[in-house]
């Protein structure tokens, strides 16, 4: 028995399989964000992941299943990024400060994950089964949390009398656009990926929605 055969244990094979699946999901996010579901090429996804197309068929039953797994993967990354940035920020002392803290964490996460809004723009403009799925599985729970928090602040007279749905779309759009449109910004002479820009952007949104003292 060769050394390579001995070393190729089930645990190693499982680890390689998991790594391949992760690489396929990351590559799929880029491809779906850039070209949408219909325009995305599974051949390009496999090439970007450094593997072969049969690996997609091994890990995912269909292109639709790959898309759903990639979107799940993306929102898991978003939740992890928001949680990480919340841990880095000072503890909030009241509801307004907690909302501001959430805005700062979300902006930082959006800067790391421009694919999120690109995929949402690809999917959210036309009704489809995929849109129904992403709304019920991912968008609606986050929508309910943000709008509920804003209504609580508004009803307590702690923020401006702005409709919560308006706030949701204004905040999500404003938080993500500089990073989705990063190539345009570079042509205008600005690097939105710089940490100083991200921090200034977050503070600007806090000031817009909650006032400069937060």
Buried (B, 14 or more C-beta within 10 A) or exposed (E): EEEEEEEEEEEEEEEEEEEBBEBBBBBBBBBBBBBBBEEBEBEBBBBBBEBEBEBBEBBBEEBEEBBBBBBBBBBEBBEEBBEEBBEEBEEBEEBBBBBBBBBBBBBBBBBBBBBBBBBBBBBBEEEEEBBEBBBEEBBEEBBEEBBEBBBBBBEEEBBEEEEBEEBBEBBBEBBBBBBBBBEEBEEEEEEBBEEEBBBEBBBEBBEBBBEEEB
